[in-house]
Amino acid sequence: MAPPQHALDTPAGSVSTIAPPPAASARAVFGWVPVLLGFLTAVGPVSTDIYLPAFPALEHSLHAQSGGAQMTLSVWFVGLALGQMTMGPLSDRFGRIRPMLIGTIVYTIASFGCALAHDIWTFSAFRLIAAIGASASLVIPSACVRDIAHGNMAARMMSQLVLVMGVVPILAPTLGGFVLEITSWRSIFWASGVYGLVCIFVLVRILPETLKNEHRQSFSPMALVTRYLYLARDRSFITNAMIAGFSAFLSFTYLSAAATVFIHVFGFSPSHFGMMFGLFAVGMIGASQLNGMLVGRVDAHRMLTIAMLVAFLGTVLLTALCVLFVFRAKHGHVIELWMLCLIVGALLVSLAPTGIIGPNATVGAMINHPQLAGTAAAFIGTLQYALGAGAGGMIGMMPTHTPIPMAGTMLMGAVIMLMLSILRPAPVPGAQASQDVMPIGH
C-alpha cells in the first residue's frame, strides 16, 4: 500500500517548519494510524503479560526450579534489549515496514516453538528468539510517530498509542488466568502465534510506510556506534531516556514479582490475579490519557516532575505497608482484606504515573533528533528492557516468600528517577525541534 503524503514531512537537512496538516490528513494520521501502531506495539506487552499467571504451572510442567519462570521473563527482556539496538537503525535505513514485518515473522515462529517446548532451556531459547523479533514492533512505532508529528502533537499521538497499546495488555493476564482454568499454559503461546499472524496481515495489507526514501540513512557498524555515542553525549537526551528507562524499571519489577507475591504469598487464584492486573493497566492508561489532555495546557517539564514525585511517594508507602505486612505475619496475624486493599492501592499510586512519565520522557528525549528517530527510539527501548532484564534478575535472586523485595526494588527505581530529574536540563522556552547536525549519512 502506498504511503500517504503528509504535510508534516520536511526535506532532509532542513530546519523543521511544520505546518498544520489539512483536516482529512489529520484525521488519517491521528485516527486509524495510531490504532494500528498501538496494535503492533502491543505484541511486546501482550507476550510479557499473558503468561504471568502461568508461572507456577510453567515451572511444574517444565520441571524448573523455583524462580525459573522469573528468569524466562529476564531472558525475554534481554532479547527485547538486544533486538532494539539494531531494529531502530535498520528502520532508519530500510523504512519502517520491512524490519517490523521480518521481526513479526520471527516472533510468530518462535511463539509456536514456545508452545512445543518440553524443558525450561528450550522454552527460554525460543523466548529469546521471539523477543528479538518482537523488538521491531516495540521500537519502530515510536519512530513512526516522530516521522509524522513533533512536540505537543507527538505527545498527544504517543498517548493515543499508549491507550491502544494498553487495551490488549489489560485483557492479556486476565485471559491467561482463565485459560489456565480450562486448559494448559501451552495454549497461551499458540494464541500468541496467532496474534503474530494477524500483525503480519496488518503490516502487509494495511499499515502505510511513514519514512520517505529521501529521509533514509545509511547503515554500517561504525555509523551505528557513532550515532549511539552522539546521543549518549546529549545531556537532554540521556537524562530523559534514563528517566523513561527507570519508569519501565518500576513496571518490570512489578511484572517479575507480582505473580509470585499475589498467588503464592497473598493466595490469589490465577484468574483473580489477572483481574487485579487489569486494574493497574487501567490506572496507567488513564494517566496516559490525562497526559494527552493536559499536553499544551500544563508545562510538560513540570508535569513529568510531578508524576515522578507521585511515583516516589507511592513506592515509599508500598514499602512501608509490605514491611508492616511481614511484621504482622511473623506475629501470627492472618492476611486481612484491608491490608491487601492498601497494598494494591499503593501499587496503583506507584505504577499509574508511569503512564505520564514514559510518553513525556520519550518525547523529551527524541524531540531534538528527528533525523535519528529510529536510532533514538532504539536507544530508549534498549535502556528500558535492559533495566527490565536487570529487574527480573534481581527479583529472581531474592526471597519469594515476602513482598518486600518487590517494594524495595521499586523504591530504588523511583529514587534514581528523581536523581535523574535533578540532572535533566530545563527546556528552552519557545524552542522548536531542530534537525541533527552530526554527519549521520556516513
LUMTI-594729 format. One record per atom (N, C-alpha, C): x, y, z. Coordinates in steps of 0.02 Angstrom, whole numbers, plus 50000, padded with zeros to 5 digits. Example, Ala and Ser with C-alpha at 12.3 -4.5 7.8 and 13.67 -1.06 7.14 Angstrom:
// residues 2
506604971650390;506154977550390;506604983550390;506424988850354;506844994750357;506455000250394;
// end
This chain:
// residues 442
500434994050000;500005000050000;500445006250000;500315010949957;500725016849952;500645021350013;501195024350038;501145028650096;500795035150080;500415037850128;500095044250116;500595049850118;500465055150082;500895061050083;500675065650140;501125066850187;500945070850246;501245077850240;500875082750260;501125089650261;501665090550313;501745085550357;502255086150410;502945084150386;503015081150329;503665079050305;504065085150284;504725085050298;505165090450278;505775087450244;506095091050199;506695088350166;507245087050216;507645081950203;508205080250247;508705086050248;508955087450309;509465092650317;509175099550326;508525100450322;508235107150332;507965107750402;507855114050422;507555115250487;506815113950482;506545110550533;505845108450530;505385114350541;505005116150491;504485121250497;503835117850481;503505115450531;502945110850521;502295114650521;501925113950467;501275117250461;500735112350480;500175114850504;499625110350521;499385106650460;499255100150466;499015096250409;498295098050393;498075096850333;497375097950317;496935093250356;496305094850359;495845091050403;495825083650385;495785081950321;495745074950301;496375071150321;496955074250309;497585071050328;497645070250402;497425075350439;497455074950512;497035069250538;496445068350508;496015062850531;496355056150518;496705055550460;497045049250445;497625048050492;498035053250504;498625052450545;498445051150617;497975055050644;497825054550715;497225049950730;496975046650679;496425041950689;496645034850687;496635031950626;496745024750622;497475022750625;497955027050605;498655025150607;498895023850679;498725028150729;498915026450798;498615019850822;498005018350798;497685012050817;498105006150792;498315006450728;498725001150700;499395000650735;499715006350747;500365006350781;500295003550851;499755005450886;499645002850953;499534995350952;499174992850903;499054985650898;499704981850888;500154984650847;500794981450835;501244981850896;501264987750928;501684988650987;501464984051043;500824982451046;500564978251099;500834971151098;501164969151043;501474962451039;501924961351100;502344966351116;502794965551172;502444964951239;502014969751257;501654969151321;501214962951326;500884961051271;500464955051274;500894948951290;501454948351255;501884942551264;502214942551333;502284948451362;502554948851430;502024947051481;501424949651472;500904949251524;500494942851525;500364940151465;499854934951461;500044928551498;500704927251506;500884921051538;501084921851612;501014927951639;501184929051710;500794924451757;500124923651748;499774919051793;499984911851785;500344910251731;500554903251718;501224901551749;501544906151785;502214904851812;502234898351853;501794897451902;501824891251940;501724884951897;501234885151852;501094879351809;501674878151761;501984883551737;502544882851691;503134879351725;503294881551786;503854878451823;503714871051836;503094869351853;502924862351867;502964858151803;502684860751748;502664856951686;503344855751656;503784860751661;504454860251631;504984858051681;504764856051741;505214853451793;505764858351809;505574864751814;506054870051829;506074871351904;506634874051928;506704875851998;506304882152012;506184883352077;505834889452097;506214895552072;505864900252042;506184906152012;506344905251939;506264899251911;506414898051841;505964901951794;505324902751813;504874906551770;505074913851768;505284916651825;505504923651826;506114924551781;506554919451779;507144920051737;506964919851662;506424916251644;506214916451574;505974923451555;505694926951604;505484933851591;506104938251581;506634937051620;507264940751610;507554939351542;507524933051519;507764931351453;507374935151400;506724935651409;506294939451364;506514946751360;506654949751418;506874956751420;507564957551387;508004952751396;508664953051364;508584953051288;508144948651263;508024948451191;507744954951164;507284958051201;507004964451179;507534969851178;507984969751228;508514974751231;509004973851173;509214967651160;509684966351107;509384967951039;508764966051028;508444967150963;508374974450947;508194978450996;508064985550982;508694989450965;509274986950985;509894990450969;509994991150893;509754986250856;509834986450783;509194987950745;508614986350774;507984987250738;507854994550722;507994999050769;507885006150756;508315008750699;508985007650702;509405009850646;509225006550580;509035000150582;508824996850520;508205000250490;507755002550534;507155005950509;507325012750481;507865015950505;508095022250476;508375021050406;508625015050394;508935013450329;508425010650279;508015005850300;507585002150254;506855003950259;506685008950299;505985010750309;505695007050369;505075008750386;504785006050448;504464999250439;504184997850380;503774991850372;504194985450368;504714985350326;505084979150315;505394976250379;505744980250421;506014977350483;505464974650530;504894978250533;504344975850576;504064969250549;504014968650483;503734962550454;504194956550468;504844957350455;505304951850467;505314949950541;505324955050585;505324953650657;504704950050679;504124951950652;503494948750671;503464941550648;503744940150590;503774933150566;504194928950614;504774931650634;505204928050682;504834926950748;504504932150772;504124931550835;503594926150831;503234925850775;502684921050767;502944913950769;503474912650731;503754905850729;504014903850798;504364908450832;504644906850898;504094905850950;503534909350944;502974908350991;502694901350985;502634898850924;502424891950915;502944887150945;503584888950940;504104884950970;504034884551046;503854890251077;503734890251150;503174885451169;502654885251128;502084880851143;502284873551139;502814871851101;503024864951092;503594862951138;503874867651176;504464866251217;504304861251273;504804857051289;504704851951341;505214852551398;505624857651397;506064859051454;506184866551458;506414868851515;506474876051527;506994879251482;507514875451462;508044878251421;507804879451350;507444874651322;507154875551255;506654881251255;506234881451307;505744886851312;506094893651315;506614894151355;506974900551362;507294902551296;507564897651258;507884899251194;507364902051145;506774898951142;506254901551097;506004908351121;505974909451186;505774916051212;506274921351192;506914919651193;507434924451173;507344926251099;507244921151056;507154922450985;506514926450972;505974924651008;505344928350999;505424935651019;505814936951072;505914943751096;506304947851045;506814944951015;507204948550965;506744950550906;506304945950886;505834947650833;505334952950854;505054952250915;504554957050939;504834963950950;505494964550959;505794971050973;505674976050916;505604973450855;505474978050799;504824981850808;504304978450829;503654981750837;503604985650902;504094985050945;504104989151005;504424995950992;504964995950953;505345002150946;505135006250885;504955002950830;504845006550768;504215010850768;503655008750800;503075013250801;503225020150832;503675020550881;503855027150909;504195031350856;504615028250814;504925031850759;504395034050707;503885029850697;503345031750651;502995038050676;502885038450742;502585044450771;503015050550756;503685049750765;504135055450752;504155057250678;504025052350634;504005053850562;503445058650544;502885058250579;502285061950557;502065067350606;502405068150663;502205073150712;502795075150755;502735080850790;503255082950836;502945086850893;503335088150945;503115092351001;502485089851034;502015094651047;501395092851081;500975087951040;501005088550973;500635083950931;500905076850939;501565076250943;501865069650953;501685066751022;501675071151073;501505068751140;500785066251142;500325069851109;499635067651107;499575060951069;499935060551013;499905054450974;500215048551012;500755049851049;501065044651090;500585042251144;500205046951172;499705044951222;499155040751191;498955042551129;498465038351094;498735031351083;499375031051063;499685024651051;499705020451115;499875023651172;499895020151236;499195017651254;498675021551239;497995019351254;497825012951215;497935013151149;497765007351108;498205001451127;498835002751138;499314997551157;499114994351223;498784998251266;498614995651332;497974991751337;497534992251286;496894988751290;497004981251292;497424978651247;497544971451245;497914969051306;498454972551331;498784970251392;498324970051453;497804974251455;497324973851510;496994966951509;496814964751449;496464958351443;496934952451447;497574953451430;498034947851422;498104943551485;498294946251543;498374941951601;497704939051625;497164942851618;496504940251635;496344934251591;496454935051525;496344929551479;496794923651496;497434925151511;497904919851529;497674916051591;497414919651641;497164916351701;496564911851686;496104914151645;495524910051628;495724904051585;496214904951541;496454899351500;496724893751545;497084895751598;497374890851644;496834886951682;496244890051689;495704886551724;495414880851682;495494881151616;495164876151573;495644872051531;496264874451522;496734870851478;497444872251501;497934870151460;498634870651477;498914877551462;499484879251495;499834885451480;500074885751408;500144879951375;500384879951305;499904883551258;499264883351275;498764886851233;498904894351229;499204897051283;499364904251284;499844905851226;500334901551214;500834902951163;500584901251093;500124896451087;499794895451023;499404901851004;499064904751054;498694910951042;499154916751024;499744917051056;500234922251039;500454921650967;500554915550943;500744914550873;500204916950826;499574915650843;499024917950801;498994925650800;499124928750858;499154936050861;499694938650814;500264935150812;500794937050766;500574936650693;500184931550677;499934930950608;499484936850590;499064939050637;498644944950624;499064951150613;499604951950652;500044957650644;500384957550575;500574951550552;500864950950486;500384953450433;499744951650439;499244954050391;499194961650393;499194964650452;499154971950458;499744975250423;500334972550432;500934975450402;500934974650326;500704969050301;500724967750229;500174971450192;499584971950222;499004974250185;498734981150205;498904983650265;498554989550289;499014995450306;499514994350349;499905000050375;500335003250321;500305009950314;500725013350264;501435014450289;501895015250242;502585017050259;502605024550277;502925026350332;502945033250354;503605036750340;504125033050322;504785036050309;504925036350234;504975042450208;505105043250137;505815041050119;505915039150056;506575036750034;507125041950045;506965048350033;507485053450038;507685054850111;507305052350159;507475053350229;507845047450260;507985042350219;508305036350247;509055037250252;509345033950303;510055034750319;510425028250303;511075028950289;511485023050277;511565019150342;511745012750335;511825008450393;512495004850389;512895005750441;513535002150448;513695001850522;514094996850543;514274996450614;514585002850641;515035005950602;515355012050626;514855017750633;514405018450584;513895023650588;513435022450647;513275016050660;512835014350716;513155016350782;513795014650791;514145016550853;514185024050860;514325027450804;514385034750805;513725038050827;513165035450802;512515038250819;512355037250892;512485031250917;512345029950988;512785034351033;513415035151015;513855039451055;513625046651053;513405048850994;513155055650986;512555056851032;512095052151033;511505052751076;511695052451150;512155048051168;512355047251237;512685053551265;513005057451222;513335063651245;512845069451252;512235068651227;511735073951232;511395073451301;511525078251344;511265077951412;510515077651415;510175081551373;509445081451372;509185074551352;509505071651300;509275065051277;509395059751331;510005059351357;510175053751400;509795054051467;509675060051494;509315060351557;508575058451547;508275061051494;507575059151480;507515051751464;507995049051425;507985041951408;508055037651470;508495039651517;508585035751578;507965036251623;507645042051623;507015042651661;506495037851633;506425037751566;505955032951535;506155025751552;506815024451554;507055017851570;506885015651641;506975020151690;506835018251759;506085018451774;505705022051733;504975021451738;504775014351718;505075011851664;504945004951645;505215000051697;505765001851730;506044997551782;505534996251837;505145001451856;504615000551906;504114995351882;503884996151820;503384991551793;503654984451788;504274983751765;504554977051755;504704973651822;504874977551872;504964974551939;504304971551962;503774975351954;503114972751972;502934966551930;503054966851864;502894961151821;503274954851842;503904955651861;504314949951879;504104946751944;503854950851991;503714948352058;502974947152072;502534950252034;501824950552053;501504943652057;501644939252007;501314932752007;501494928852070;502134928752088;502344925152148;502054928352211;502084934952215;501854938452275;501104937552285;500714938552232;499984938452240;499694931352240;500004926752204;499734919952202;500004915752260;500654916152273;500954911952325;500904915152394;501044921652399;501064924952465;500374927052487;499994930252442;499334932952461;498764928052446;498894922652409;498394917452399;497884918852345;498044923252296;497584924552240;497564918452194;496994917252163;496954912252109;497224915552045;497444911551995;497694914551933;497184919151900;496544917351900;496044921651869;495944928151907;495944927851974;495884933952015;496504938352007;497084935252002;497694939151989;497644942751923;497394939351871;497314942551806;496854948551809;496304948051846;495834953651851;496154959451889;496544957951942;496884963251978;497404966751934;497744962751892;498234965551846;497904970751801;497294969351779;496934974051737;496824980751770;496734980751837;496644986951874;497244991551866;497844988651871;498454992651863;498534995251792;498364991051744;498404993251674;497924998951661;497314998651689;496835004151682;497115010551712;497445009951769;497745015851801;498275019051757;498705014951727;499235017651685;498955020751622;498455017451592;498155020251531;497775026651546;497425026751603;497065032751622;497535038651632;498115037351664;498615042651673;498885044951606;498985040251560;499235042051494;498745046551456;498095044951462;497595049051428;497515055851461;497595056151527;497595062651562;498185066751537;498745063451526;499335066851499;499175069851430;498845065951388;498675068351322;498215074351324;497745074551373;497295080251378;497645086551405;498155085451448;498485091151480;499055093951439;499305090051390;499855092551348;499645098951313;500055104051317;499905110451287;499565115251336;499265112451389;498945116551440;499365117151503;499715111751519;500165111651577;500865110351551;501355113851579;502055113051559;502265105751565;502505102851510;502685095751509;503245094151558;503735098651565;504285097751611;504025097151683;503575101551700;503285101451767;502855095251777;502465093451727;502025087651732;502425081251743;502995080651708;503425074851716;503715074551786;503915080251813;504205080451881;503675078451933;503065080951925;502535079251972;502385071751970;502375068951910;502235061751903;502775057651938;503405059751932;503945056051965;503885056552041;503685062352065;503595063152138;503025058652163;502475058252125;501925053952145;502145046652147;502525044552096;502775037652094;503235036252154;503655041052171;504105040252228;503715039452293;503215043752304;502815043352365;502435036652367;502195034352309;501845027952307;502295022152326;502915022252303;503375016752320;503595017052393;503645023052421;503795023552492;503225020452533;502605022252516;502025019552550;501985011952541;502115009552481;502095002352467;502604998652509;503215001152513;503734997952552;503544997652625;503285003152651;503085003252722;502524998152735;502044997652691;501494992952700;501734985752696;502204984352651;502464977452645;502864975552706;503244980152734;503604978852796;503104977452853;502574981452856;502054980352907;501714973552898;501584971752835;501284965152821;501714959452847;502364959752832;502824954452854;502864954352930;502884960152961;502914960453035;502304957253066;501714958753038;501094955853064;501064948253051;501314946152993;501304938952978;501754935053025;502324937953044;502774934553090;502484933853160;502004938153176;501684937953242;501004934453238;500894930553186;500314926253183;499674929253156;499694935353130;499094938453103;498934935653034;498314934253021;498104931752955;498084937552906;498084935852841;498044940952789;497344944052791;497314950552802;496664953852808;496524957952745;495874958652731;495664962052670;495904969252668;495864972752724;496054979752725;496804980652708;497214975952731;497924976352716;498054975252642;497714970252613;497794969052542;497564974952500;497004978052521;496744983952484;497244989752486;497564990752544;498054996152550;498664994752506;498894988452505;499474986752464;499314987652389;498714985352369;498514986152299;498454993652282;498184997552327;498125004752316;498805008152309;499285006152352;499955009052348;500295007152283;500185000952261;500454998752196;500165002952139;499525004352144;499195008352092;499495015352089;499605018352148;499905025052151;500615024952124;500965019452134;501655018852111;501695017952035;501235014052007;501275012051937;500905016751890;500345019651912;499945023851867;500345029751837;500775033151877;501145038751848;501615036851790;501775030351783;502205028451727;501855029751661;501185030151661;500815031951601;500925039151579;501165043351625;501355050251609;502105050751598;502485047351640;503215047851637;503485045251571;503255039251551;503525036151490;503435040351427;502815042251410;502725046251348;503095052951349;503065056651406;503385063151408;504135062751406;504425057951442;505155057151441;505395054851372;505005050451339;505195048151272;505185053851222;504645057851223;504605063551177;505155068651193;505285069851258;505815074451279;506495072251254;506615065651253;507255063151230;507325063651155;506785062651118;506815062251045;506705068851009;506475073951044;506245080051011;506785083450969;507415083150991;507945086550955;508295082050904;508015076150891;508365071450847;507895068350795;507565072450754;507095069750705;507425065450652;508055066950634;508395063050583;508665056350610;508655055550676;508875049350707;508305046250747;507695047050723;507115044850762;507145037350777;507315033250726;507345026050737;507895024150786;508485027150778;509045025650822;508905027950893;508605034050899;508445036550966;507925032151000;507405030150963;506905025750992;507205019051012;507685016550972;508015010250989;508435011051052;508775016551059;509185017951119;508735017851180;508175021351177;507715021651234;507435014751250;507215011251198;506935004551208;507444999751237;508075000151213;508594995751239;508714997151313;508735003551332;508815005251403;508235002351444;507625003151420;507045000751457;507074993251470;507224989551418;507204982251426;507834979351456;508394982951449;508994980851486;508874981651561;508564987251579;508384988251650;507844983251671;507384981651626;506884976551641;507204969751654;507714967951613;508074961651625;508424961751692;508714967551709;509044968151774;508544967451831;507954970451823;507434969751875;507224962551883;507114959051827;506914952051831;507454947751863;508084949051846;508634945251876;508684946451951;508614952751971;508644954352043;508084950952081;507474951252054;506894948152088;506984940652091;507254937652037;507344930352035;507834927852087;508304932152108;508804930152157;508604931652229;508044935152238;507824937152305;507314932152333;507194932452399;506704927952429;506014928852397;505644923352389;504994923552355;504404923052404;504554922652469;504014921752518;503794928252551;504044933952525;503884940452554;503814945652498;503384950652507;503314955952456;503834961452462;504264961252513;504734966652524;505234967552466;505514962252437;505974963352380;505654967152323;505034965652306;504684969352253;504624976752271;504384978152330;504284985152351;504934988952356;505454985752385;506094989152393;506434990652327;506374985952279;506674987052214;506314992652176;505664992852182;505284998352151;505475005052182;505565005252247;505765011452280;506445013752255;506905009052247;507565010752221;507505014052152;507085011152108;506995014052041;506705021052044;506225022252089;505925028952095;506425034052120;506865032052166;507385036652191;507855038552135;508065033652095;508525035152040;508195039851989;507545038851976;507185043451931;507225050551956;507115051552021;507135058352048;507835061352042;508345057352052;509035059752045;509165061851973;508915057951925;508995059751855;508615066151837;508045067151871;507655073251859;508045079451877;508445078951930;508865084651950;509385086351897;509645081151864;510155082151812;509855084251745;509205083251737;508885084751672;508875092251660;509125094651601;509115101851588;508405104351576;508275110451598;507625113451586;507545115051512;506945114151485;506835115751414;506895123251402;507115125051341;507165132051322;506485134451301;506195139751333;505525142051314;505485143851240;504965141251208;504845142851138;505285139351088;505735134851114;506185131451068;505805126351026;506005125750963;505705120850918;506205115150908;505935109450889;506365103750874;506835105550817;507465104150825;507955105650773;508195099250740;508475099850681;508735094050646;509415092250675;509615085950672;510275083850694;510795086950648;511355088850678;511885091950639;512495087450635;512475081450665;513035076950659;513045073950589;513635071550566;513665068350500;513385061350503;512735060650492;512415054250503;512375050050440;512585052650384;512505049050322;513075044350306;513615044250346;514195040150327;514165033450362;
// end
